Amino acid sequence: MVLSGLFLGTMSMLNILGLTRFLQLGHLGPWPIVVAIGTLPYPITFLCTDLISEIWGEEKASQLVWVGLLLNGWIVLILWLGGVLPGVSAATNETTFFEVRRLAFGAVGASMVAYLAAQFTDVRLFHFWKRYSGGKALWLRNNGSTLVSQLVDTTAVVLISHYGSHVLPLQAELPVLPQLFAFIGSGYLFKVLAALADTMPFYVLTAWLRRWLEVPGDGAELG
């Protein structure tokens, strides 16, 4: 329940924060490392689904992914209603709401497609590597699934955010494609580092959950 709550809470937060601000985290050679603020909490969702996949199995992880999609839809509905229902005439700062709403719509629209593709890629690859290794090599299924799914997610979000929602802060005087590749590269680099950093927590939490829930054997799952 805690893992599911953390997953869904993070999804809610990142969809509201989304593309409201872009952060420059340094440089890689001449290229700045720029990520959307909504990217910061996103890697934790893959740790949650990997832990649920490891202990509770593929079906439970897939169910959580679908619940996350419904949550995205709920956020879109509330934001839409907030914009179409009449406001108080004395309100003086509605511009802030509508700007956040516009950016959130762009983020959610892109992330819903990317979310489904990436999370289901993560769950399927996780169990592929689990079967391939016979329940051994936790690092392989943790990183082997997350690194691929994060590339799917980053590429989809950047391309849909630009071509579908036009919310990326591109410089008009520069060619578009190099800027898009820079956004993809920056976002993916951040997520790769986060994925590698969560390998040890994944080992520790998996061992603790197995002891606490009395799940016997490497790779065993709760029925």
C-alpha positions in Angstrom: 0.0 0.0 0.0 2.9 2.4 0.8 4.5 1.6 -2.5 1.3 2.2 -4.4 0.6 5.4 -2.5 4.1 6.7 -3.3 3.7 5.8 -6.9 0.3 7.4 -7.3 1.3 10.5 -5.2 4.4 11.0 -7.3 2.3 10.7 -10.5 -0.1 13.4 -9.3 2.8 15.7 -8.3 4.8 15.4 -11.5 1.7 15.9 -13.7 0.9 19.2 -11.9 4.5 20.4 -11.8 5.2 18.9 -15.3 6.6 21.5 -17.6 6.0 24.6 -15.4 9.8 25.1 -15.0 12.9 23.8 -16.6 16.1 23.3 -14.6 19.7 23.5 -15.8 21.7 20.9 -13.8 25.1 21.6 -15.4 26.8 21.0 -18.8 28.0 18.0 -20.7 30.6 19.5 -22.9 29.0 22.4 -24.8 25.5 21.1 -24.1 23.5 22.2 -21.1 21.8 19.5 -19.1 18.2 20.7 -18.9 15.3 18.8 -17.4 11.7 19.7 -16.6 10.9 20.0 -12.9 8.4 17.1 -13.3 11.3 14.8 -14.2 12.8 15.1 -10.7 10.4 12.7 -8.9 9.6 10.4 -11.9 12.4 7.8 -11.4 10.9 6.8 -8.1 7.8 5.4 -9.9 10.0 2.8 -11.7 11.5 1.7 -8.3 8.0 1.3 -7.0 6.8 -0.8 -9.9 10.0 -2.9 -9.9 9.5 -3.6 -6.2 5.8 -4.5 -6.7 6.8 -6.7 -9.7 9.5 -8.5 -7.7 7.3 -9.2 -4.6 3.7 -9.2 -5.8 4.2 -10.2 -9.5 3.5 -8.8 -13.0 -0.3 -8.7 -12.6 -0.3 -6.5 -9.6 2.3 -4.1 -11.2 0.2 -3.9 -14.3 -2.9 -3.1 -12.3 -1.1 -0.2 -10.6 -0.1 1.2 -14.0 -3.8 1.2 -15.0 -4.8 2.9 -11.8 -2.1 5.5 -12.5 -3.6 6.2 -15.9 -7.1 6.7 -14.3 -5.4 9.2 -11.9 -4.0 11.1 -14.9 -7.5 11.2 -16.3 -8.9 12.5 -13.0 -6.4 15.3 -12.9 -7.3 16.3 -16.5 -11.0 16.3 -15.6 -10.5 18.6 -12.5 -8.3 21.0 -14.4 -10.8 21.1 -17.2 -13.7 21.8 -14.9 -11.7 24.4 -13.1 -11.3 26.3 -16.4 -14.9 26.0 -17.7 -16.9 26.7 -14.5 -17.5 30.4 -13.8 -15.0 32.0 -11.4 -15.6 34.6 -8.7 -15.6 38.0 -10.4 -13.4 39.5 -7.7 -10.6 37.0 -8.4 -7.6 38.9 -9.6 -5.0 36.2 -10.2 -6.8 33.7 -12.5 -4.0 34.1 -15.0 -1.8 32.0 -12.8 -4.3 29.1 -12.7 -4.8 29.2 -16.5 -1.1 29.2 -17.2 -0.5 26.3 -14.9 -3.6 24.6 -16.5 -2.2 25.1 -20.0 1.2 23.7 -19.0 -0.3 20.8 -17.1 -2.5 19.9 -20.0 0.6 19.8 -22.2 2.5 17.7 -19.7 -0.4 15.3 -19.0 -1.2 14.8 -22.6 2.4 13.9 -23.4 2.9 11.9 -20.2 -0.2 9.7 -20.5 1.1 8.2 -23.8 4.7 8.0 -22.6 3.6 6.7 -19.2 1.7 3.7 -20.6 4.5 2.9 -23.1 7.3 3.2 -20.5 5.6 1.6 -17.5 4.4 -1.4 -19.4 7.8 -1.7 -21.1 9.3 -1.7 -17.6 7.0 -4.3 -16.2 7.3 -6.7 -19.2 11.1 -6.4 -19.4 11.5 -6.8 -15.6 9.7 -10.2 -15.8 11.6 -11.2 -19.0 14.9 -10.7 -17.2 13.6 -12.3 -14.1 12.6 -15.5 -16.0 15.9 -15.3 -18.0 18.0 -15.2 -14.9 15.9 -17.7 -13.0 15.1 -15.3 -10.3 18.8 -14.3 -9.8 20.7 -11.1 -10.6 18.4 -8.5 -9.1 20.5 -5.7 -10.7 19.9 -7.1 -14.2 16.1 -6.9 -14.1 16.1 -3.7 -12.1 18.4 -1.8 -14.5 17.7 -3.8 -17.7 14.1 -2.9 -17.5 14.3 0.7 -16.2 17.1 1.9 -18.6 15.1 0.9 -21.6 11.7 2.1 -20.4 13.2 5.5 -19.3 14.5 6.0 -22.9 11.0 5.2 -24.2 9.4 7.6 -21.7 11.9 10.5 -22.3 11.7 10.3 -26.1 7.9 10.1 -26.1 7.4 13.0 -23.7 9.8 15.3 -25.5 8.4 14.6 -29.0 4.7 14.8 -27.9 5.3 17.9 -25.8 6.7 19.7 -28.8 4.8 18.4 -31.8 1.5 17.8 -29.9 1.4 20.5 -27.3 4.1 23.0 -28.3 5.1 23.7 -24.7 8.9 23.1 -24.8 10.9 26.3 -24.4 12.8 26.1 -27.8 14.8 28.9 -29.2 13.2 30.1 -32.4 16.5 31.1 -34.0 18.0 27.6 -33.6 17.2 24.4 -35.5 14.5 22.3 -33.9 15.9 18.8 -34.1 19.2 19.4 -32.3 17.2 21.1 -29.5 14.8 18.2 -29.2 17.8 15.7 -29.1 19.3 17.9 -26.4 16.1 17.7 -24.3 16.0 13.9 -24.8 19.6 13.4 -24.0 19.5 15.6 -20.8 16.3 14.0 -19.5 17.6 10.5 -20.2 21.0 11.2 -18.6 19.3 12.3 -15.4 17.1 9.3 -15.4 20.0 6.9 -16.1 21.9 8.3 -13.1 18.8 8.0 -10.9 18.2 4.4 -12.1 21.7 3.4 -11.3 21.5 5.1 -7.9 18.4 3.2 -6.9 20.1 -0.2 -7.5 21.3 -0.5 -3.9 17.9 0.7 -2.4 16.2 -1.9 -4.6 18.4 -4.7 -3.1 17.9 -3.5 0.4 14.1 -3.0 0.1 13.6 -6.3 -1.7 15.5 -8.2 1.1 13.5 -6.4 3.8 10.2 -7.0 2.1 10.9 -10.7 1.7 11.8 -11.0 5.3 8.8 -8.9 6.5 6.3 -10.7 4.3 7.9 -14.1 4.6 8.3 -14.6 0.9 10.7 -17.6 0.5 13.4 -18.0 -2.1 15.0 -15.9 -4.8 12.4 -14.6 -7.3 9.4 -16.0 -5.4 6.3 -13.9 -5.4 3.2 -13.5 -3.3 0.3 -15.3 -4.8 
